[in-house]
Amino acid sequence: MFFDVGAMRVRIAVQSKDVVQSLARQFLIYSTGRDIAFSDRAALNDLLARTGAKGVVRSLLHQLTQSPLFQTR
């Protein structure tokens, strides 16, 4: 629970890896229209590894749209 925006920012900064992973999973589910299968986990991890540290959301969306998971489903 957050009491202000500052507390939320601190928590996101501390847990940034978890936040980016969650965003990637949700974007993938939304963009493909299906849940993530066991066989998709390696591709998802690869996608996360290619996502840069700056402009995380933009980089994540770019990597997702260029990935075989997105293009072949």
Buried (B, 14 or more C-beta within 10 A) or exposed (E): EEEEEEEEEEEEEEEEEEBBBEBBBEBBEEBBEEEBEEEBEEBBEBBBEEBEEEEBEEBBBBBBEEBEBBEEE
